[in-house]
């Protein structure tokens, strides 16, 4: 192997089974504290990828996340949160996981080992040059992800990546690679831990930045969020009250009629 997999190196801790619960949670927390600093070192790369994603979405393209295992699940989570949080269509940000949707809950054996399936899954959704595809793999070596990005590159479809090993194959083939080197995991090789946390932080940055750039946030408020439960209706009502200085009753009525915070505020101001 031509590069060093720091995600597979031995843990900084040993004899874990001999530790008390307090020792375990304290040690895990100490390791977790290092993750934001590792992400900070990658901010220039994250900025470039976020800019590329924002540019594609602003021109009518879509964002695809492609991953396997923990990485795939994190992509699916980030994609699934965009419609309720920002009121965008469900097909604007799409998370693909090796093994299909059933792999979200239960691991599908060897699903990530097919170098062809990633592209097959993308092609089934008519991926094209207007879109951007971000491969997520802590190791940077997952065949499902590598194959998808290779095919995208051949077809001039913009690619990005999020990985945790510098110099990995994924790092080398993505046009906009992000590498967050978090070092050895508390449990050796368990990249659902620090690597997963790092990937989640980067995904938060990418999707949130893109949605703000698309105008889906007003000030610091989620004015286009879906009013899908009582908690969000209550939050939306308060947002309307604060924005246009009306009573709770009036705000609730406007929200019920116009279906979103943005529409309720605009209707009142233009009425």
For each residue, the residues with C-beta under 8 A, 3 or more apart:
1: 5
2: 167
3: 165 166 167 168
4: 9 165 166 167
5: 1 8 9 139 141 165 168
6: 9 164 165 166 181 182 183 184
7: 138 139 164 165 182 184 185 189 191 195
8: 5 139 188 189
9: 4 5 6 183 184 188
10: 14 184 188
11: 14 16 184 185 186 187 188
12: 31 183 184 186
13: 16 19 27 186
14: 10 11
15: 18 19
16: 11 13 19 24 186 187
17:
18: 15
19: 13 15 16 23 24 27
20: 23 24
21: 24 25
22: 25 26
23: 19 20 26 27
24: 16 19 20 21 27 28
25: 21 22 28 29
26: 22 23 29 30
27: 13 19 23 24 30 31 186
28: 24 25 31 32 186 193
29: 25 26 32 33
30: 26 27 33 34
31: 12 27 28 34 185 186 193 194
32: 28 29 35 193 194 197
33: 29 30 36 37
34: 30 31 37 38 182 183 194
35: 32 38 39 180 182 194 197 198 201
36: 33 39 40 201
37: 33 34 40 41
38: 34 35 41 42 180 181 182 183 198
39: 35 36 42 43 46 180 198 201 202
40: 36 37 43
41: 37 38 180 181
42: 38 39 45 46 178 179 180 202
43: 39 40 46 47
44: 47 48
45: 42 48 49 176 177 178 179
46: 39 42 43 49 50 178 202 205 206
47: 43 44 50 51
48: 44 45 51 52 176
49: 45 46 52 53 134 160 176 177 178 206
50: 46 47 53 54 205 206 209 210
51: 47 48 54 55
52: 48 49 55 56 132 158 160 175 176
53: 49 50 56 57 63 132 134 160 206 207 209 210
54: 50 51 57 58 209 210 213 214
55: 51 52 58 59
56: 52 53 59 61 62 63 130 131 132 158
57: 53 54 60 61 62 63 92 210 213 214
58: 54 55 213 214
59: 55 56 130
60: 57 130
61: 56 57 130 131 132
62: 56 57 91 92 93 94 127 130 131 132
63: 53 56 57 79 92 93 94 131 132 134 207 210
64: 94 95 96 122 125 127 131 132 133 134
65: 72 75 76 78 79 93 94 95 96 134 136 203
66: 72 75 96 118 121 122 133 134 135 136 144 145 148 149
67: 71 72 73 74 75 95 96 97 98 135 136 137 142 144 145
68: 71 72 97 98 99 103 111 112 137 142 144 145
69: 72 73 98 103 107 112 192
70: 73 74 138 191 192 195 196 199
71: 67 68 74 75 136 137 138 142 145 162 196 199
72: 65 66 67 68 69 75 76 95 96 97 98 103 104 136
73: 67 69 70 76 77 97 103 104
74: 67 70 71 77 78 136 196 199 200 203
75: 65 66 67 71 72 78 79 95 96 97 134 136 203
76: 65 72 73 79 80 95 96 97 104
77: 73 74 80 81 95 200
78: 65 74 75 81 82 93 95 200 203 204 206 207
79: 63 65 75 76 82 93 94 95 207
80: 76 77 83 95
81: 77 78 84 85 207
82: 78 79 85 86 88 92 93 207 211
83: 80 86 87 88 89 90 92 226
84: 81 87 225 226 228
85: 81 82 211 222 225
86: 82 83 211 214 216 217 222 224 225
87: 83 84 216 224 225 226 260
88: 82 83 92 93 211 214 216 224
89: 83 92
90: 83
91: 62 94
92: 57 62 63 82 83 88 89
93: 62 63 65 78 79 82 88 207
94: 62 63 64 65 79 91 125
95: 64 65 67 72 75 76 77 78 79 80
96: 64 65 66 67 72 75 76 118 121 122 148
97: 67 68 72 73 75 76 100 101 103 104
98: 67 68 69 72 103 108 111 112 114 117 118 142 144
99: 68 102 103 107 108 111 112
100: 97 103 108 111
101: 97 104
102: 99 105 106 108
103: 68 69 72 73 97 98 99 100 106 107 108 111
104: 72 73 76 97 101
105: 102
106: 102 103
107: 69 99 103
108: 98 99 100 102 103 111
109:
110: 113 114
111: 68 98 99 100 103 108 114 117 144
112: 68 69 98 99 142 143 144 145
113: 110 143 144
114: 98 110 111 117 118 143 144 147
115: 118 143 144 146 147 150
116: 119 120 147
117: 98 111 114 120 121 144 147
118: 66 96 98 114 115 121 122 143 144 145 146 147 148 149 151
119: 116 122 123 147 148 150 151 152
120: 116 117 123 124
121: 66 96 117 118 124 125 148
122: 64 66 96 118 119 125 127 133 148 151 152
123: 119 120 126 127
124: 120 121
125: 64 94 121 122
126: 123
127: 62 64 122 123 131 133 152 157
128: 131 157
129: 155 156 157 158
130: 56 59 60 61 62
131: 56 61 62 63 64 127 128 157 158
132: 52 53 56 61 62 63 64 157 158 159 160
133: 64 66 122 127 148 149 152 157 158 159 160
134: 49 53 63 64 65 66 75 159 160 161 162 174 206
135: 66 67 142 145 146 148 149 159 160 161 162 163 170 174
136: 65 66 67 71 72 74 75 145 161 162 163 199 203
137: 67 68 71 140 141 142 145 146 161 162 163 168 170
138: 7 70 71 163 164 165 191 195 196 199
139: 5 7 8 142 163 164 165 168 191
140: 137 161 163 164 165 168 169 170 171 179
141: 5 137 146 165 168 169 170
142: 67 68 71 98 112 135 137 139 145 146 170
143: 112 113 114 115 118 146 147
144: 66 67 68 98 111 112 113 114 115 117 118 147 148
145: 66 67 68 71 112 118 135 136 137 142 148 149 161 170
146: 115 118 135 137 141 142 143 149 150 169 170 173
147: 114 115 116 117 118 119 143 144 150 151
148: 66 96 118 119 121 122 133 135 144 145 151 152
149: 66 118 133 135 145 146 152 153 159 161 170 173 174
150: 115 119 146 147 153 154 173
151: 118 119 122 147 148 154 155
152: 119 122 127 133 148 149 155 157 158 159
153: 149 150 156 157 159 173 175
154: 150 151
155: 129 151 152
156: 129 153
157: 127 128 129 131 132 133 152 153
158: 52 56 129 131 132 133 152 175 176
159: 132 133 134 135 149 152 153 173 174 175 176
160: 49 52 53 132 133 134 135 174 175 176 177 178
161: 134 135 136 137 140 145 149 170 171 173 174 176 177 178
162: 71 134 135 136 137 178 180 199 202 203
163: 135 136 137 138 139 140 168 170 171 177 178 179 180
164: 6 7 138 139 140 179 180 181 182 191 194 195 198 199
165: 3 4 5 6 7 138 139 140 141 168 171 179 181
166: 3 4 6 171 179 181
167: 2 3 4 171 172
168: 3 5 137 139 140 141 163 165 171 172 179
169: 140 141 146 172 173
170: 135 137 140 141 142 145 146 149 161 163 173 174 177
171: 140 161 163 165 166 167 168 174 177 179
172: 167 168 169 177
173: 146 149 150 153 159 161 169 170
174: 134 135 149 159 160 161 170 171 177
175: 52 153 158 159 160
176: 45 48 49 52 158 159 160 161
177: 45 49 160 161 163 170 171 172 174
178: 42 45 46 49 160 161 162 163 202
179: 42 45 140 163 164 165 166 168 171
180: 35 38 39 41 42 162 163 164 195 198 199 202
181: 6 38 41 164 165 166
182: 6 7 34 35 38 164 185 194 195 197 198
183: 6 9 12 34 38 194
184: 6 7 9 10 11 12 188
185: 7 11 31 182 188 189 190 191 193 194 195
186: 11 12 13 16 27 28 31 190 193 194
187: 11 16 190 193
188: 8 9 10 11 184 185
189: 7 8 185
190: 185 186 187 193
191: 7 70 138 139 164 185 194 195 196
192: 69 70 195 196
193: 28 31 32 185 186 187 190 196 197
194: 31 32 34 35 164 182 183 185 186 191 197 198
195: 7 70 138 164 180 182 185 191 192 198 199
196: 70 71 74 138 191 192 193 199 200
197: 32 35 182 193 194 200 201
198: 35 38 39 164 180 182 194 195 201 202
199: 70 71 74 136 138 162 164 180 195 196 202 203
200: 74 77 78 196 197 203 204
201: 35 36 39 197 198 204 205
202: 39 42 46 162 178 180 198 199 205 206
203: 65 74 75 78 136 162 199 200 206 207
204: 78 200 201 207 208
205: 46 50 201 202 208 209
206: 46 49 50 53 78 134 202 203 209 210
207: 53 63 78 79 81 82 93 203 204 210 211
208: 204 205 211 212
209: 50 53 54 205 206 212 213
210: 50 53 54 57 63 206 207 213 214
211: 82 85 86 88 207 208 214 216 217
212: 208 209 215 216 217
213: 54 57 58 209 210
214: 54 57 58 86 88 210 211
215: 212
216: 86 87 88 211 212 222 223 224
217: 86 211 212 220 221 222 223
218: 221 223 262
219:
220: 217
221: 217 218 239 261
222: 85 86 216 217 225 261
223: 216 217 218 239 260 261 262 265
224: 86 87 88 216 260 261 262
225: 84 85 86 87 222 232 235 236 260 261
226: 83 84 87 232
227: 232 233 236 255 259 260
228: 84 232
229: 232 233
230: 233 234
231: 234 235
232: 225 226 227 228 229 235 236
233: 227 229 230 236 237 252 255
234: 230 231 237 238
235: 225 231 232 238 239
236: 225 227 232 233 239 240 255 260 261 264
237: 233 234 240 241 248 251 252 255
238: 234 235 241 242 251
239: 221 223 235 236 242 243 261
240: 236 237 243 244 246 251 254 255 261 264 265 268
241: 237 238 244 245 246 247 248 251
242: 238 239 245
243: 239 240 261 265
244: 240 241 251 265 268 269
245: 241 242
246: 240 241 250 251 254 268
247: 241 250 251
248: 237 241 251 252
249: 252 253
250: 246 247 253 254
251: 237 238 240 241 244 246 247 248 254 255 264
252: 233 237 248 249 255 256
253: 249 250 256 257
254: 240 246 250 251 257 258 264 265 267 268
255: 227 233 236 237 240 251 252 258 259 260 261 264
256: 252 253 259
257: 253 254 264 267
258: 254 255 263 264 266 267
259: 227 255 256 263
260: 87 223 224 225 227 236 255 263 264
261: 221 222 223 224 225 236 239 240 243 255 264 265
262: 218 223 224 265 266
263: 258 259 260 266 267
264: 236 240 251 254 255 257 258 260 261 267 268
265: 223 240 243 244 254 261 262 268 269
266: 258 262 263 269 270
267: 254 257 258 263 264 270 271
268: 240 244 246 254 264 265 271
269: 244 265 266
270: 266 267
271: 267 268
